[in-house]
């Protein structure tokens, strides 16, 4: 904008004569000098600041502009300062003549360098064709008259010819560069060419005899030189200061295809235009009746010769290009015909114009059969809408931003089947090119992999991931918040025993049959899944039309039917196998997430297992509260031992014959730092969940019990201490027996003063390893008591296999020994077994005198419970040991048991299995 304003202001001033002759002379001389020097400084600074291939060109343009500025300054010195005409020739003429050579060389630097020698020859011939034609025309019109000007000196005549000849060369380079310009910094090059072209045009007008004779500085012709200098000053900086932004084009193809043919046609017609100019100049001389000048004839002949040479070079190039094109065409034809991909060209109307021969192998249809067919007729109807939408979107996008796109659809084959086809789509003359390949196998493999990732490989039911996804869909779909939607968590009770007895292959067969029963029991819209191991799940879709209470009853009925179905006998390897099913049910609530719903069903299932198994349990909010409480207890338990929050209490074990304390049972009590007293049932249930905490608590209980018992022995209280140890803990390799021996030796406790109560005798444990451990303990003098005797098969099997000294009756037997005649008989039989084997017996949980009467009558030797004393701290225990007398209700002599067995009090010298003396406990 500023450049345009300056040029317009200069032109207006020149048009009106600047108001005075002095101002016109000043602006016509020194104004042009200032503009030329500005162009010189601008090009020089740009060349210094920017390195590159074009730096010499801008340096030459700076030199050329400096020469023009000096010439105008000298001209102004004569006209303005000295106030006299400029002599001819003068120093100004020298500077003006030096303007053209640097500009010509600079244009050569800007030209695109030919790759071959033939290209350099063609560039030189093109330049001469343009220069020769201009020289012929100029000589015919004006230069011949100037050369024959009589009365002028040779120097003046040469000077008069030098100006137009240099301008002709400069114009030739400008035109040649226009058709052979470099692509780098194109805007700056265009601006520089325009500036030089404007300057040359003004020079040509100035050399005309009609204008030169009447020329005065400050006229309108100077406005052209002024604008050319300012435009050259702007050229290197303008494109970088304001980079060209690509204008949004809806379809740039017409512009691109229109500009290239025009430019190519002009470049091809240049030699013929030059020859035509030469011919016209000669014809002009003939028509005017003048003798044809020798210069015109010579120049015309050289132009024609150059044209012939250039056409010969072009002919050879065309022959080479034709051969190369034929080779490439043959090469690409071989590639297309031999390619395994199908290449199709579709017209804008969608009709196939070309189909490669690979179609017969891929689609099973000949290429000729497909040509002329509508592309939409070959695409699957379900995919056609997506394909049309993608094609329209692709055609509307810019080719620079999105040159290709990819479409996948189903394509009809020759046999009528649908093939999965993937196509890469490109634009082609308003139509489309499809490079298609058959990906049916890949699609099938992906579908199979997706199926395998979402289904259990053993039962072919949906796995946890797919089940969770479907639960999320059920909660987030149109039935969102429907409380009728329910999730059932199913666990097979006793499945691990099947694996242990019959092997994993039989267990897998049982799971397959259970999955089949589950799949057949749910409705078509429901989902049955295997979550892992022996855990299954079912999603029961909701029905908003039912009453919530009726819906709950219906789902509970479905769950109970599933329980009965899964609990039916299974035929595995010719054997009948039975397992039960514990089922937890959770209903969806408004706003509940899939994870929370699955967690609720899982909690209900574990409550069903804890409640006796083989049952259905509905989720209730207190289940989650219980889990939170157990989690908090477990978290506190981690630091309770280190913070000293556990205390050791002892409960006396009383001899039912004498009332004396025969032993003390060590028990742990926990009062947390928050002042909460946790019962043993709470924290012991938590320790069962983590082996590390169980081991740490057992180790602490053993060490504290031995240490306190040793201290009591030193004070004279030689009562044995009984410590309860889980059977799993005895088999733990991290607790070797040497630690028990070292513990007894470190505290100085006699070998017979420790009793280990074997608890949790799981039949899955190795009885061989457990027997070896117990034998090693008894060699140390430690006596073994079997805890929970009478609670089931495990206790009887342990009694048969393990070396035991003492039997502790299960608390469940003791609690009902008075009220239940059946339990009375069972307890009596167990005590008779203990007496026949010569073992001591201890009844745990004896709380009322009636239980003492009944147990003494059955032959029980010892008891512990609230009927005698609760758990005591160390101070109260020592006082009880000093007194050593607990009144036994109904203290009468023990009756003689049937079967000839004597009461234990009558067997003072009774030995254990390995003849180790067993003191009363």
Buried (B, 14 or more C-beta within 10 A) or exposed (E): EEEEEBBEEBBEBBEEBBEEEEBBBBBBBBBBBBBBBBBBBBBBBBBEEEEEEBBBBBBBBBBBBBBBBBBBBBBBBBBBEEEEEBEEBBBBBBBBBBBBBBBBBBBBBBBBEBEEEBBEBBBBBBBBBBBBBBBBBBBBEBBBEBBEEEEBEEEBBEBBBBBBBBBBBBBBBBBBBBBBBBEEBEBBBBBBBBBBBBBBBBBBBBBEEEBEEEBEBBBBBBBBBBBBBBBBBBBBBBBEEEEEEEEEEEEBEEEEEEEEEEEEEEBEEBBEEBBEBBBBBBEBBEEEEEEBBEBBBEBBEBBBEBBEEBEEBBEEBEEEEEEEEEEEEEEEEEEBEEBEBBBBBBBEEBBBBBBBBBBBEBBBBEBEEBBEBEBEEBBBEEBBEEBEEBBEEBBEEEBEEEEEBEBBBBBBBEEEEBBBBBBBBBBBEEBBBBBBBBBBEEBEEEEEEEEEEBBBEEBEBBBBEBBBBBBBEBBEEEBEBBBBBBBBBBBBBBBBBBBEEBEEEBBBBBBBBBBBBBBEBBEEEBBBBBBEEBBBBBBBBBBEEBEEEEBBEBBBEBBBEBBEBBBEEBEBEEEEBEBBBBBBBBBBBEEBEBEBBBBBBBBBBBBBBEEEBBBBBBBBEEBBEEBEEBEEBBEBBEEBBEEEBBBBBBBBBBBBBBBBBBBBBBBBBBEBEEEEEBEEEBBBBBBEEEBEBBBBBBBBBBBBBBBBBBBBBEEEBBBBBBBBBBBBBBBBEEBEBEEBBEBBEEBEBEBBBBBBBBBBBEEEBEBEEBBEBBEBBBEBBBBBBBBBBBBEEBBBEBBEBBBBBBBBBBBEBBBBBBEEEEBBEBBBEBBBBBBEEBBBBBBBBBBBEBBBBBBBBBBBBBBBBEBBBEBBEEEBBBEBBEEEEBEBBEEEEBEEBEEEBEBBBEBEEBEBBEEBEBBBB
